[in-house]
Amino acid sequence: ELKVEQNPLFLSMQEGKNYTIYCNYSTTSDRLYWYRQDPGKSLESLFVLLSNGAVKQEGRLMASLDTKARLSTLHITAAVHDLSATYFCAAIMNYGGSQGNLIFGKGTKLSVKP
Amino acid sequence: EPEVTQTPSHQVTQMGQEVILRCVPISNHLYFYWYRQILGQKVEFLVSFYNNEISEKSEIFDDQFSVERPDGSNFTLKIRSTKLEDSAMYFCASSQRQGEEGNYGYTFGSGTRLTVV
């Protein structure tokens, strides 16, 4: 059974600081997804990481994937208040032949303070 | 940009009543999903649907739940006899078939907040 673990679950940052959110998954999953969720809102797709060593960047966020370590990271550079949200990673269950089902981590609630 | 549409946005129902949550997936998507999120908790997979049948379902998706694609556009989740613990946000999602285009994205709707009283 695929399990996805995120840490930390809560992160309070000061503006301008850097930090990394970690996402470990328990069995083989060749794709890893990162989503952002604002309170009461839907899931906004941030990144899809498709292969070992993949790195993607959008603004102050950068995501990477190490399939051998079963680890993905979401790095935040020079945080700003607008990044305050909950960030979820999700791995794929039953990949290979079918589209697969997303299995989510518990989420990291990020709060960026001035 | 195409989007997944869910209705209603909020539904309040009495315990024991049946509810139907509705979703209109993106028109050229072939895979459909329901997820739920209890307030403040993680997003949990319920069921996936492809080619007019269930592909996978989780332990949460018991006999009280059913899904249907009654026409070419709607995808519904029915809860036969709601319980207090069914109170959650329910998200519908859809995706294209994985193919040469390499589109692996899942698009989520804005959710239906179900409150069982």
Interface residues (C-beta under 8 A of the other chain):
Chain A: R31 Y33 Y35 K41 S42 L43 S45 V48 L50 F88 A90 M93 N94 S98 Q99 N101 L102 I103 F104 G105 K106 G107
Chain B: Y31 Y33 Y35 Q41 K42 V43 E44 F45 S48 Y50 S55 E56 F91 A93 S95 R97 Q98 G102 Y104 G105 Y106 T107 F108 G109 S110 G111
